[in-house]
Amino acid sequence: MALKKQSIRKNMHITSEGRDIPKDEIIQLSENWSEKQENFFRKMLKQGGQFKINGIPYKVVLELRDDLDSNGNAPVNLPPISGERSF
């Protein structure tokens, strides 16, 4: 069972030997991996880092968002409140 395109998000940058690897190439490579290697790759996609699978070095860099709150939610843009309010 190979990886799916949905497994690799747009905030993940995957490189091998100094060059960026496109999603399609990673999916093609994952067809030859064992289930254990595939699960390990998925875990590394979530946390990032450097590792090897079948002797090929990979580096996953996650692009972190600094506009998220402590719960991981994106900011909510509310319409401005007028100055006059009656209670």
C-alpha angles and dihedrals in degrees: 000000000000131000119272128227089249090063092068112062128199093251091062120090113194120192134177123192091348100309131100115249118215121227094251093056093049091049090050092050091048091062088076096048126101119242090256092054091047092052090048090052091051091052091049090050088060097047104024127220143122123297144142131240118186089349094303114121117225131187121197117195118187119211104224122210115225096191095072122106124232091277093053094252123142117243117274116226109213124189114259116267117236118243095239117075129165120208 
